[in-house]
Structures are given as structure tokens and as C-alpha cells.
């Protein structure tokens, strides 16, 4: 076998190994998210719940004095307490103040139990 072929073969093996490692990492994340989703009664995925709260963007922006709109309150009530708690305790969301998000049910007069903040 010519000497030039050896580095290409090693590179191909390393490339395949990197792809396999990446695939395994993605699989672990998906399994972890699936296990997390079975621990609460929220019927929405994290991302679909987040999309449902788009009308609340201005009310949960850091340092925002804007109260929640009627559309935001309707979204909060439709989403429900379990899904709101999943969002509040989930991964960080750019442009969202969690303390303000957790106050939305009270500001919208939704009769939810308070969310327990994950530590």
C-alpha cells in the first residue's frame, strides 16, 4: 500500500469515529430529554411550550415594565402550570427573566400552584 494512503485511511477512520461519537452524544441527549419529559404531566415538548409563549416575550424580557397582554395570559392559561414549570426550570432562554416568567400566572389571574424552582 502506498505511504500516501495511510494518512487518508487514518483520517477516514477518525472522521467516522467523530461522527459516531457525535451520534452517540445526540442519542444521550434525546434519551435524557425523553426521561425528563416523563417526570411531569406536561403534554408539550420544551420547544413547543416555548413557542406557545411567544406572546409573552415583552412581559418576560429582563427589566421589562410591560405587563402581560391578553394574548399572553390566554397562552399561559392554555399552556398550564406543569408546562410553565418545565420552561421555568428548563435550560436558560435568552432574553427571558425566569423570575418574571414565574410571576405570569399571578399577573394573568391563572389559578396555578407556584412552580418550584430547580436548584
Backbone as XML, in Angstrom:
<?xml version="1.0"?>
<chain id="A" units="angstrom">
  <residue number="1" name="UNK">
    <atom name="N" x="0.859" y="-1.172" z="0.000"/>
    <atom name="CA" x="0.000" y="0.000" z="0.000"/>
    <atom name="C" x="0.905" y="1.235" z="0.000"/>
  </residue>
  <residue number="2" name="UNK">
    <atom name="N" x="0.640" y="2.210" z="-0.871"/>
    <atom name="CA" x="1.466" y="3.412" z="-0.910"/>
    <atom name="C" x="1.356" y="4.191" z="0.408"/>
  </residue>
  <residue number="3" name="UNK">
    <atom name="N" x="2.430" y="4.864" z="0.735"/>
    <atom name="CA" x="2.513" y="5.610" z="2.003"/>
    <atom name="C" x="1.480" y="6.735" z="2.075"/>
  </residue>
  <residue number="4" name="UNK">
    <atom name="N" x="1.125" y="7.365" z="0.929"/>
    <atom name="CA" x="0.152" y="8.461" z="0.938"/>
    <atom name="C" x="-1.238" y="8.000" z="1.369"/>
  </residue>
  <residue number="5" name="UNK">
    <atom name="N" x="-1.524" y="6.742" z="1.183"/>
    <atom name="CA" x="-2.852" y="6.201" z="1.506"/>
    <atom name="C" x="-3.061" y="6.061" z="3.009"/>
  </residue>
  <residue number="6" name="UNK">
    <atom name="N" x="-2.017" y="5.860" z="3.763"/>
    <atom name="CA" x="-2.141" y="5.629" z="5.201"/>
    <atom name="C" x="-2.755" y="6.836" z="5.906"/>
  </residue>
  <residue number="7" name="UNK">
    <atom name="N" x="-2.258" y="8.051" z="5.712"/>
    <atom name="CA" x="-2.899" y="9.182" z="6.399"/>
    <atom name="C" x="-4.360" y="9.361" z="6.002"/>
  </residue>
  <residue number="8" name="UNK">
    <atom name="N" x="-4.701" y="9.124" z="4.739"/>
    <atom name="CA" x="-6.093" y="9.249" z="4.322"/>
    <atom name="C" x="-6.950" y="8.217" z="5.026"/>
  </residue>
  <residue number="9" name="UNK">
    <atom name="N" x="-6.433" y="7.022" z="5.190"/>
    <atom name="CA" x="-7.178" y="5.980" z="5.864"/>
    <atom name="C" x="-7.372" y="6.337" z="7.333"/>
  </residue>
  <residue number="10" name="UNK">
    <atom name="N" x="-6.315" y="6.818" z="7.990"/>
    <atom name="CA" x="-6.436" y="7.247" z="9.381"/>
    <atom name="C" x="-7.436" y="8.389" z="9.492"/>
  </residue>
  <residue number="11" name="UNK">
    <atom name="N" x="-7.366" y="9.313" z="8.569"/>
    <atom name="CA" x="-8.292" y="10.451" z="8.582"/>
    <atom name="C" x="-9.725" y="9.973" z="8.413"/>
  </residue>
  <residue number="12" name="UNK">
    <atom name="N" x="-9.925" y="9.009" z="7.527"/>
    <atom name="CA" x="-11.270" y="8.479" z="7.306"/>
    <atom name="C" x="-11.777" y="7.775" z="8.558"/>
  </residue>
  <residue number="13" name="UNK">
    <atom name="N" x="-10.907" y="7.017" z="9.213"/>
    <atom name="CA" x="-11.296" y="6.330" z="10.454"/>
    <atom name="C" x="-11.612" y="7.345" z="11.540"/>
  </residue>
  <residue number="14" name="UNK">
    <atom name="N" x="-10.780" y="8.375" z="11.670"/>
    <atom name="CA" x="-11.024" y="9.406" z="12.685"/>
    <atom name="C" x="-12.321" y="10.147" z="12.385"/>
  </residue>
  <residue number="15" name="UNK">
    <atom name="N" x="-12.584" y="10.433" z="11.100"/>
    <atom name="CA" x="-13.810" y="11.122" z="10.709"/>
    <atom name="C" x="-15.025" y="10.272" z="11.064"/>
  </residue>
  <residue number="16" name="UNK">
    <atom name="N" x="-14.947" y="8.982" z="10.790"/>
    <atom name="CA" x="-16.041" y="8.071" z="11.124"/>
    <atom name="C" x="-16.220" y="7.989" z="12.632"/>
  </residue>
  <residue number="17" name="UNK">
    <atom name="N" x="-15.109" y="7.951" z="13.365"/>
    <atom name="CA" x="-15.173" y="7.902" z="14.829"/>
    <atom name="C" x="-15.813" y="9.167" z="15.393"/>
  </residue>
  <residue number="18" name="UNK">
    <atom name="N" x="-15.466" y="10.308" z="14.814"/>
    <atom name="CA" x="-16.048" y="11.577" z="15.272"/>
    <atom name="C" x="-17.550" y="11.597" z="15.009"/>
  </residue>
  <residue number="19" name="UNK">
    <atom name="N" x="-17.958" y="11.111" z="13.850"/>
    <atom name="CA" x="-19.384" y="11.058" z="13.525"/>
    <atom name="C" x="-20.114" y="10.137" z="14.489"/>
  </residue>
  <residue number="20" name="UNK">
    <atom name="N" x="-19.515" y="8.994" z="14.780"/>
    <atom name="CA" x="-20.122" y="8.049" z="15.711"/>
    <atom name="C" x="-20.222" y="8.649" z="17.112"/>
  </residue>
  <residue number="21" name="UNK">
    <atom name="N" x="-19.175" y="9.332" z="17.563"/>
    <atom name="CA" x="-19.193" y="9.976" z="18.878"/>
    <atom name="C" x="-20.287" y="11.052" z="18.919"/>
  </residue>
  <residue number="22" name="UNK">
    <atom name="N" x="-20.413" y="11.831" z="17.855"/>
    <atom name="CA" x="-21.432" y="12.872" z="17.795"/>
    <atom name="C" x="-22.829" y="12.253" z="17.837"/>
  </residue>
  <residue number="23" name="UNK">
    <atom name="N" x="-23.031" y="11.173" z="17.092"/>
    <atom name="CA" x="-24.308" y="10.488" z="17.075"/>
    <atom name="C" x="-24.657" y="9.939" z="18.459"/>
  </residue>
  <residue number="24" name="UNK">
    <atom name="N" x="-23.683" y="9.392" z="19.144"/>
    <atom name="CA" x="-23.900" y="8.873" z="20.499"/>
    <atom name="C" x="-24.272" y="10.003" z="21.456"/>
  </residue>
  <residue number="25" name="UNK">
    <atom name="N" x="-23.600" y="11.135" z="21.337"/>
    <atom name="CA" x="-23.901" y="12.275" z="22.198"/>
    <atom name="C" x="-25.329" y="12.765" z="21.973"/>
  </residue>
  <residue number="26" name="UNK">
    <atom name="N" x="-25.741" y="12.841" z="20.725"/>
    <atom name="CA" x="-27.110" y="13.255" z="20.407"/>
    <atom name="C" x="-28.107" y="12.253" z="20.976"/>
  </residue>
  <residue number="27" name="UNK">
    <atom name="N" x="-27.799" y="10.978" z="20.855"/>
    <atom name="CA" x="-28.690" y="9.941" z="21.382"/>
    <atom name="C" x="-28.836" y="10.064" z="22.897"/>
  </residue>
  <residue number="28" name="UNK">
    <atom name="N" x="-27.754" y="10.342" z="23.591"/>
    <atom name="CA" x="-27.805" y="10.502" z="25.049"/>
    <atom name="C" x="-28.689" y="11.689" z="25.419"/>
  </residue>
  <residue number="29" name="UNK">
    <atom name="N" x="-28.544" y="12.791" z="24.703"/>
    <atom name="CA" x="-29.365" y="13.974" z="24.977"/>
    <atom name="C" x="-30.840" y="13.677" z="24.736"/>
  </residue>
  <residue number="30" name="UNK">
    <atom name="N" x="-31.149" y="13.002" z="23.642"/>
    <atom name="CA" x="-32.541" y="12.680" z="23.326"/>
    <atom name="C" x="-33.134" y="11.775" z="24.405"/>
  </residue>
  <residue number="31" name="UNK">
    <atom name="N" x="-32.388" y="10.775" z="24.830"/>
    <atom name="CA" x="-32.875" y="9.878" z="25.880"/>
    <atom name="C" x="-33.074" y="10.641" z="27.185"/>
  </residue>
  <residue number="32" name="UNK">
    <atom name="N" x="-32.144" y="11.517" z="27.527"/>
    <atom name="CA" x="-32.275" y="12.303" z="28.750"/>
    <atom name="C" x="-33.505" y="13.202" z="28.695"/>
  </residue>
  <residue number="33" name="UNK">
    <atom name="N" x="-33.750" y="13.801" z="27.540"/>
    <atom name="CA" x="-34.924" y="14.666" z="27.412"/>
    <atom name="C" x="-36.207" y="13.839" z="27.493"/>
  </residue>
  <residue number="34" name="UNK">
    <atom name="N" x="-36.195" y="12.653" z="26.939"/>
    <atom name="CA" x="-37.379" y="11.792" z="26.993"/>
    <atom name="C" x="-37.651" y="11.357" z="28.421"/>
  </residue>
  <residue number="35" name="UNK">
    <atom name="N" x="-36.610" y="11.023" z="29.164"/>
    <atom name="CA" x="-36.796" y="10.635" z="30.561"/>
    <atom name="C" x="-37.290" y="11.811" z="31.379"/>
  </residue>
  <residue number="36" name="UNK">
    <atom name="N" x="-36.756" y="13.004" z="31.111"/>
    <atom name="CA" x="-37.188" y="14.193" z="31.826"/>
    <atom name="C" x="-38.653" y="14.484" z="31.535"/>
  </residue>
  <residue number="37" name="UNK">
    <atom name="N" x="-39.066" y="14.267" z="30.297"/>
    <atom name="CA" x="-40.438" y="14.591" z="29.913"/>
    <atom name="C" x="-41.445" y="13.641" z="30.557"/>
  </residue>
  <residue number="38" name="UNK">
    <atom name="N" x="-41.016" y="12.451" z="30.956"/>
    <atom name="CA" x="-41.947" y="11.531" z="31.590"/>
    <atom name="C" x="-42.117" y="11.851" z="33.069"/>
  </residue>
  <residue number="39" name="UNK">
    <atom name="N" x="-41.315" y="12.739" z="33.629"/>
    <atom name="CA" x="-41.389" y="13.064" z="35.040"/>
    <atom name="C" x="-42.395" y="14.151" z="35.359"/>
  </residue>
  <residue number="40" name="UNK">
    <atom name="N" x="-43.099" y="14.683" z="34.389"/>
    <atom name="CA" x="-44.079" y="15.740" z="34.625"/>
    <atom name="C" x="-45.269" y="15.535" z="33.699"/>
  </residue>
  <residue number="41" name="UNK">
    <atom name="N" x="-46.429" y="16.082" z="34.078"/>
    <atom name="CA" x="-47.624" y="15.872" z="33.259"/>
    <atom name="C" x="-47.793" y="16.846" z="32.093"/>
  </residue>
  <residue number="42" name="UNK">
    <atom name="N" x="-46.757" y="17.538" z="31.701"/>
    <atom name="CA" x="-46.840" y="18.474" z="30.576"/>
    <atom name="C" x="-46.883" y="17.673" z="29.284"/>
  </residue>
  <residue number="43" name="UNK">
    <atom name="N" x="-47.899" y="17.925" z="28.472"/>
    <atom name="CA" x="-48.043" y="17.195" z="27.220"/>
    <atom name="C" x="-47.266" y="17.797" z="26.073"/>
  </residue>
  <residue number="44" name="UNK">
    <atom name="N" x="-46.617" y="18.928" z="26.284"/>
    <atom name="CA" x="-45.867" y="19.602" z="25.223"/>
    <atom name="C" x="-44.375" y="19.358" z="25.389"/>
  </residue>
  <residue number="45" name="UNK">
    <atom name="N" x="-43.657" y="19.441" z="24.283"/>
    <atom name="CA" x="-42.204" y="19.423" z="24.382"/>
    <atom name="C" x="-41.755" y="20.799" z="24.868"/>
  </residue>
  <residue number="46" name="UNK">
    <atom name="N" x="-40.531" y="20.878" z="25.316"/>
    <atom name="CA" x="-39.986" y="22.152" z="25.794"/>
    <atom name="C" x="-40.122" y="23.218" z="24.716"/>
  </residue>
  <residue number="47" name="UNK">
    <atom name="N" x="-39.748" y="22.863" z="23.489"/>
    <atom name="CA" x="-39.746" y="23.853" z="22.408"/>
    <atom name="C" x="-41.150" y="24.266" z="21.985"/>
  </residue>
  <residue number="48" name="UNK">
    <atom name="N" x="-42.089" y="23.327" z="21.942"/>
    <atom name="CA" x="-43.453" y="23.715" z="21.563"/>
    <atom name="C" x="-44.089" y="24.569" z="22.659"/>
  </residue>
  <residue number="49" name="UNK">
    <atom name="N" x="-43.766" y="24.284" z="23.921"/>
    <atom name="CA" x="-44.266" y="25.122" z="25.011"/>
    <atom name="C" x="-43.668" y="26.527" z="24.910"/>
  </residue>
  <residue number="50" name="UNK">
    <atom name="N" x="-42.406" y="26.587" z="24.566"/>
    <atom name="CA" x="-41.745" y="27.885" z="24.412"/>
    <atom name="C" x="-42.374" y="28.682" z="23.281"/>
  </residue>
  <residue number="51" name="UNK">
    <atom name="N" x="-42.661" y="28.047" z="22.184"/>
    <atom name="CA" x="-43.294" y="28.728" z="21.045"/>
    <atom name="C" x="-44.674" y="29.238" z="21.444"/>
  </residue>
  <residue number="52" name="UNK">
    <atom name="N" x="-45.379" y="28.467" z="22.255"/>
    <atom name="CA" x="-46.713" y="28.885" z="22.684"/>
    <atom name="C" x="-46.663" y="30.164" z="23.522"/>
  </residue>
  <residue number="53" name="UNK">
    <atom name="N" x="-45.532" y="30.438" z="24.140"/>
    <atom name="CA" x="-45.417" y="31.634" z="24.977"/>
    <atom name="C" x="-44.812" y="32.837" z="24.257"/>
  </residue>
  <residue number="54" name="UNK">
    <atom name="N" x="-44.732" y="32.785" z="22.945"/>
    <atom name="CA" x="-44.208" y="33.933" z="22.197"/>
    <atom name="C" x="-44.974" y="35.222" z="22.514"/>
  </residue>
  <residue number="55" name="UNK">
    <atom name="N" x="-46.303" y="35.198" z="22.708"/>
    <atom name="CA" x="-46.995" y="36.446" z="23.031"/>
    <atom name="C" x="-46.544" y="37.080" z="24.353"/>
  </residue>
  <residue number="56" name="UNK">
    <atom name="N" x="-45.815" y="36.332" z="25.176"/>
    <atom name="CA" x="-45.363" y="36.840" z="26.472"/>
    <atom name="C" x="-43.964" y="37.425" z="26.426"/>
  </residue>
  <residue number="57" name="UNK">
    <atom name="N" x="-43.355" y="37.444" z="25.252"/>
    <atom name="CA" x="-41.965" y="37.893" z="25.127"/>
    <atom name="C" x="-41.698" y="39.215" z="25.816"/>
  </residue>
  <residue number="58" name="UNK">
    <atom name="N" x="-42.515" y="40.214" z="25.548"/>
    <atom name="CA" x="-42.247" y="41.543" z="26.108"/>
    <atom name="C" x="-42.458" y="41.574" z="27.619"/>
  </residue>
  <residue number="59" name="UNK">
    <atom name="N" x="-43.306" y="40.715" z="28.145"/>
    <atom name="CA" x="-43.591" y="40.712" z="29.583"/>
    <atom name="C" x="-42.517" y="40.001" z="30.401"/>
  </residue>
  <residue number="60" name="UNK">
    <atom name="N" x="-41.695" y="39.170" z="29.760"/>
    <atom name="CA" x="-40.667" y="38.430" z="30.500"/>
    <atom name="C" x="-39.248" y="38.850" z="30.129"/>
  </residue>
  <residue number="61" name="UNK">
    <atom name="N" x="-39.124" y="39.897" z="29.325"/>
    <atom name="CA" x="-37.797" y="40.409" z="28.990"/>
    <atom name="C" x="-37.174" y="41.006" z="30.256"/>
  </residue>
  <residue number="62" name="UNK">
    <atom name="N" x="-35.873" y="40.836" z="30.437"/>
    <atom name="CA" x="-35.227" y="41.387" z="31.634"/>
    <atom name="C" x="-35.516" y="42.877" z="31.799"/>
  </residue>
  <residue number="63" name="UNK">
    <atom name="N" x="-35.894" y="43.254" z="32.998"/>
    <atom name="CA" x="-36.178" y="44.643" z="33.391"/>
    <atom name="C" x="-37.360" y="45.254" z="32.646"/>
  </residue>
  <residue number="64" name="UNK">
    <atom name="N" x="-38.252" y="44.432" z="32.122"/>
    <atom name="CA" x="-39.388" y="44.942" z="31.358"/>
    <atom name="C" x="-40.496" y="45.430" z="32.285"/>
  </residue>
  <residue number="65" name="UNK">
    <atom name="N" x="-40.975" y="46.657" z="32.064"/>
    <atom name="CA" x="-42.108" y="47.157" z="32.846"/>
    <atom name="C" x="-43.453" y="46.812" z="32.190"/>
  </residue>
  <residue number="66" name="UNK">
    <atom name="N" x="-43.414" y="46.099" z="31.069"/>
    <atom name="CA" x="-44.627" y="45.831" z="30.297"/>
    <atom name="C" x="-45.403" y="44.679" z="30.932"/>
  </residue>
  <residue number="67" name="UNK">
    <atom name="N" x="-46.672" y="44.892" z="31.251"/>
    <atom name="CA" x="-47.475" y="43.794" z="31.811"/>
    <atom name="C" x="-47.848" y="42.800" z="30.717"/>
  </residue>
  <residue number="68" name="UNK">
    <atom name="N" x="-48.226" y="41.583" z="31.113"/>
    <atom name="CA" x="-48.627" y="40.605" z="30.097"/>
    <atom name="C" x="-49.892" y="41.040" z="29.370"/>
  </residue>
  <residue number="69" name="UNK">
    <atom name="N" x="-49.943" y="40.779" z="28.082"/>
    <atom name="CA" x="-51.111" y="41.118" z="27.271"/>
    <atom name="C" x="-52.186" y="40.054" z="27.462"/>
  </residue>
  <residue number="70" name="UNK">
    <atom name="N" x="-53.370" y="40.316" z="26.918"/>
    <atom name="CA" x="-54.438" y="39.309" z="26.961"/>
    <atom name="C" x="-54.026" y="38.053" z="26.210"/>
  </residue>
  <residue number="71" name="UNK">
    <atom name="N" x="-53.318" y="38.234" z="25.088"/>
    <atom name="CA" x="-52.848" y="37.070" z="24.320"/>
    <atom name="C" x="-51.852" y="36.253" z="25.136"/>
  </residue>
  <residue number="72" name="UNK">
    <atom name="N" x="-50.997" y="36.930" z="25.871"/>
    <atom name="CA" x="-50.033" y="36.241" z="26.730"/>
    <atom name="C" x="-50.765" y="35.449" z="27.805"/>
  </residue>
  <residue number="73" name="UNK">
    <atom name="N" x="-51.724" y="36.085" z="28.460"/>
    <atom name="CA" x="-52.469" y="35.414" z="29.528"/>
    <atom name="C" x="-53.260" y="34.220" z="28.995"/>
  </residue>
  <residue number="74" name="UNK">
    <atom name="N" x="-53.816" y="34.363" z="27.809"/>
    <atom name="CA" x="-54.531" y="33.235" z="27.202"/>
    <atom name="C" x="-53.558" y="32.085" z="26.940"/>
  </residue>
  <residue number="75" name="UNK">
    <atom name="N" x="-52.354" y="32.415" z="26.494"/>
    <atom name="CA" x="-51.341" y="31.386" z="26.248"/>
    <atom name="C" x="-50.919" y="30.700" z="27.542"/>
  </residue>
  <residue number="76" name="UNK">
    <atom name="N" x="-50.742" y="31.477" z="28.593"/>
    <atom name="CA" x="-50.359" y="30.918" z="29.900"/>
    <atom name="C" x="-51.433" y="29.946" z="30.386"/>
  </residue>
  <residue number="77" name="UNK">
    <atom name="N" x="-52.677" y="30.357" z="30.293"/>
    <atom name="CA" x="-53.778" y="29.512" z="30.766"/>
    <atom name="C" x="-53.915" y="28.252" z="29.912"/>
  </residue>
  <residue number="78" name="UNK">
    <atom name="N" x="-53.700" y="28.381" z="28.600"/>
    <atom name="CA" x="-53.791" y="27.223" z="27.720"/>
    <atom name="C" x="-52.620" y="26.262" z="27.947"/>
  </residue>
  <residue number="79" name="UNK">
    <atom name="N" x="-51.463" y="26.819" z="28.213"/>
    <atom name="CA" x="-50.272" y="26.000" z="28.424"/>
    <atom name="C" x="-50.373" y="25.188" z="29.708"/>
  </residue>
  <residue number="80" name="UNK">
    <atom name="N" x="-50.804" y="25.842" z="30.770"/>
    <atom name="CA" x="-50.963" y="25.158" z="32.051"/>
    <atom name="C" x="-49.722" y="25.228" z="32.924"/>
  </residue>
  <residue number="81" name="UNK">
    <atom name="N" x="-49.946" y="24.996" z="34.194"/>
    <atom name="CA" x="-48.882" y="25.097" z="35.195"/>
    <atom name="C" x="-47.747" y="24.106" z="34.972"/>
  </residue>
  <residue number="82" name="UNK">
    <atom name="N" x="-48.026" y="22.829" z="34.683"/>
    <atom name="CA" x="-46.904" y="21.896" z="34.527"/>
    <atom name="C" x="-45.933" y="22.298" z="33.413"/>
  </residue>
  <residue number="83" name="UNK">
    <atom name="N" x="-46.475" y="22.758" z="32.296"/>
    <atom name="CA" x="-45.602" y="23.144" z="31.175"/>
    <atom name="C" x="-44.863" y="24.445" z="31.474"/>
  </residue>
  <residue number="84" name="UNK">
    <atom name="N" x="-45.515" y="25.369" z="32.139"/>
    <atom name="CA" x="-44.838" y="26.609" z="32.518"/>
    <atom name="C" x="-43.674" y="26.286" z="33.456"/>
  </residue>
  <residue number="85" name="UNK">
    <atom name="N" x="-43.888" y="25.380" z="34.385"/>
    <atom name="CA" x="-42.822" y="24.998" z="35.313"/>
    <atom name="C" x="-41.665" y="24.323" z="34.580"/>
  </residue>
  <residue number="86" name="UNK">
    <atom name="N" x="-41.979" y="23.534" z="33.554"/>
    <atom name="CA" x="-40.928" y="22.909" z="32.753"/>
    <atom name="C" x="-40.085" y="24.000" z="32.090"/>
  </residue>
  <residue number="87" name="UNK">
    <atom name="N" x="-40.733" y="25.025" z="31.563"/>
    <atom name="CA" x="-39.999" y="26.119" z="30.920"/>
    <atom name="C" x="-39.157" y="26.889" z="31.928"/>
  </residue>
  <residue number="88" name="UNK">
    <atom name="N" x="-39.753" y="27.191" z="33.064"/>
    <atom name="CA" x="-39.055" y="27.982" z="34.081"/>
    <atom name="C" x="-37.840" y="27.226" z="34.620"/>
  </residue>
  <residue number="89" name="UNK">
    <atom name="N" x="-37.967" y="25.915" z="34.734"/>
    <atom name="CA" x="-36.876" y="25.110" z="35.281"/>
    <atom name="C" x="-35.994" y="24.466" z="34.216"/>
  </residue>
  <residue number="90" name="UNK">
    <atom name="N" x="-36.277" y="24.738" z="32.948"/>
    <atom name="CA" x="-35.510" y="24.150" z="31.856"/>
    <atom name="C" x="-34.225" y="24.901" z="31.585"/>
  </residue>
  <residue number="91" name="UNK">
    <atom name="N" x="-33.650" y="24.649" z="30.436"/>
    <atom name="CA" x="-32.399" y="25.331" z="30.081"/>
    <atom name="C" x="-32.611" y="26.835" z="29.971"/>
  </residue>
  <residue number="92" name="UNK">
    <atom name="N" x="-31.542" y="27.606" z="30.143"/>
    <atom name="CA" x="-31.669" y="29.068" z="30.031"/>
    <atom name="C" x="-32.241" y="29.471" z="28.675"/>
  </residue>
  <residue number="93" name="UNK">
    <atom name="N" x="-33.080" y="30.500" z="28.697"/>
    <atom name="CA" x="-33.689" y="31.015" z="27.474"/>
    <atom name="C" x="-33.231" y="32.458" z="27.317"/>
  </residue>
  <residue number="94" name="UNK">
    <atom name="N" x="-32.537" y="32.725" z="26.239"/>
    <atom name="CA" x="-32.013" y="34.067" z="26.001"/>
    <atom name="C" x="-33.150" y="35.083" z="25.955"/>
  </residue>
  <residue number="95" name="UNK">
    <atom name="N" x="-32.982" y="36.163" z="26.706"/>
    <atom name="CA" x="-33.975" y="37.240" z="26.699"/>
    <atom name="C" x="-35.164" y="37.000" z="27.610"/>
  </residue>
  <residue number="96" name="UNK">
    <atom name="N" x="-35.107" y="35.959" z="28.452"/>
    <atom name="CA" x="-36.222" y="35.655" z="29.359"/>
    <atom name="C" x="-35.722" y="35.718" z="30.797"/>
  </residue>
  <residue number="97" name="UNK">
    <atom name="N" x="-36.373" y="36.552" z="31.581"/>
    <atom name="CA" x="-36.098" y="36.641" z="33.012"/>
    <atom name="C" x="-36.991" y="35.611" z="33.701"/>
  </residue>
  <residue number="98" name="UNK">
    <atom name="N" x="-36.397" y="34.582" z="34.250"/>
    <atom name="CA" x="-37.169" y="33.497" z="34.872"/>
    <atom name="C" x="-38.047" y="33.998" z="36.023"/>
  </residue>
  <residue number="99" name="UNK">
    <atom name="N" x="-37.543" y="34.941" z="36.788"/>
    <atom name="CA" x="-38.330" y="35.477" z="37.904"/>
    <atom name="C" x="-39.606" y="36.147" z="37.389"/>
  </residue>
  <residue number="100" name="UNK">
    <atom name="N" x="-39.507" y="36.814" z="36.260"/>
    <atom name="CA" x="-40.690" y="37.452" z="35.680"/>
    <atom name="C" x="-41.624" y="36.401" z="35.082"/>
  </residue>
  <residue number="101" name="UNK">
    <atom name="N" x="-41.053" y="35.372" z="34.481"/>
    <atom name="CA" x="-41.866" y="34.308" z="33.880"/>
    <atom name="C" x="-42.673" y="33.573" z="34.947"/>
  </residue>
  <residue number="102" name="UNK">
    <atom name="N" x="-42.080" y="33.367" z="36.102"/>
    <atom name="CA" x="-42.766" y="32.630" z="37.161"/>
    <atom name="C" x="-43.919" y="33.459" z="37.760"/>
  </residue>
  <residue number="103" name="UNK">
    <atom name="N" x="-43.903" y="34.758" z="37.538"/>
    <atom name="CA" x="-44.976" y="35.641" z="38.031"/>
    <atom name="C" x="-46.149" y="35.745" z="37.060"/>
  </residue>
  <residue number="104" name="UNK">
    <atom name="N" x="-46.009" y="35.231" z="35.866"/>
    <atom name="CA" x="-47.067" y="35.363" z="34.861"/>
    <atom name="C" x="-48.417" y="34.806" z="35.315"/>
  </residue>
  <residue number="105" name="UNK">
    <atom name="N" x="-48.493" y="33.617" z="35.922"/>
    <atom name="CA" x="-49.809" y="33.119" z="36.336"/>
    <atom name="C" x="-50.527" y="34.069" z="37.295"/>
  </residue>
  <residue number="106" name="UNK">
    <atom name="N" x="-49.786" y="34.642" z="38.217"/>
    <atom name="CA" x="-50.392" y="35.590" z="39.162"/>
    <atom name="C" x="-50.849" y="36.858" z="38.438"/>
  </residue>
  <residue number="107" name="UNK">
    <atom name="N" x="-50.015" y="37.382" z="37.562"/>
    <atom name="CA" x="-50.363" y="38.595" z="36.814"/>
    <atom name="C" x="-51.525" y="38.351" z="35.867"/>
  </residue>
  <residue number="108" name="UNK">
    <atom name="N" x="-51.688" y="37.116" z="35.412"/>
    <atom name="CA" x="-52.757" y="36.767" z="34.473"/>
    <atom name="C" x="-53.976" y="36.171" z="35.186"/>
  </residue>
  <residue number="109" name="UNK">
    <atom name="N" x="-53.961" y="36.196" z="36.482"/>
    <atom name="CA" x="-55.023" y="35.599" z="37.308"/>
    <atom name="C" x="-55.337" y="34.159" z="36.903"/>
  </residue>
  <residue number="110" name="UNK">
    <atom name="N" x="-54.299" y="33.408" z="36.637"/>
    <atom name="CA" x="-54.438" y="31.968" z="36.386"/>
    <atom name="C" x="-54.278" y="31.288" z="37.743"/>
  </residue>
  <residue number="111" name="UNK">
    <atom name="N" x="-55.154" y="30.416" z="38.074"/>
    <atom name="CA" x="-55.122" y="29.775" z="39.384"/>
    <atom name="C" x="-54.186" y="28.569" z="39.374"/>
  </residue>
  <residue number="112" name="UNK">
    <atom name="N" x="-52.905" y="28.849" z="39.228"/>
    <atom name="CA" x="-51.882" y="27.787" z="39.226"/>
    <atom name="C" x="-51.217" y="27.726" z="40.581"/>
  </residue>
  <residue number="113" name="UNK">
    <atom name="N" x="-50.779" y="26.533" z="40.923"/>
    <atom name="CA" x="-49.881" y="26.389" z="42.061"/>
    <atom name="C" x="-48.542" y="26.991" z="41.646"/>
  </residue>
  <residue number="114" name="UNK">
    <atom name="N" x="-47.787" y="27.569" z="42.586"/>
    <atom name="CA" x="-46.470" y="28.110" z="42.194"/>
    <atom name="C" x="-45.531" y="26.997" z="41.738"/>
  </residue>
  <residue number="115" name="UNK">
    <atom name="N" x="-44.659" y="27.341" z="40.815"/>
    <atom name="CA" x="-43.636" y="26.397" z="40.355"/>
    <atom name="C" x="-42.523" y="26.339" z="41.395"/>
  </residue>
  <residue number="116" name="UNK">
    <atom name="N" x="-42.010" y="25.157" z="41.598"/>
    <atom name="CA" x="-40.837" y="25.010" z="42.445"/>
    <atom name="C" x="-39.635" y="25.216" z="41.562"/>
  </residue>
  <residue number="117" name="UNK">
    <atom name="N" x="-38.770" y="26.148" z="41.968"/>
    <atom name="CA" x="-37.580" y="26.436" z="41.184"/>
    <atom name="C" x="-36.544" y="25.357" z="41.408"/>
  </residue>
  <residue number="118" name="UNK">
    <atom name="N" x="-36.011" y="24.792" z="40.328"/>
    <atom name="CA" x="-34.947" y="23.796" z="40.423"/>
    <atom name="C" x="-33.664" y="24.499" z="40.833"/>
  </residue>
  <residue number="119" name="UNK">
    <atom name="N" x="-32.869" y="23.788" z="41.605"/>
    <atom name="CA" x="-31.618" y="24.418" z="42.063"/>
    <atom name="C" x="-30.464" y="23.929" z="41.291"/>
  </residue>
</chain>
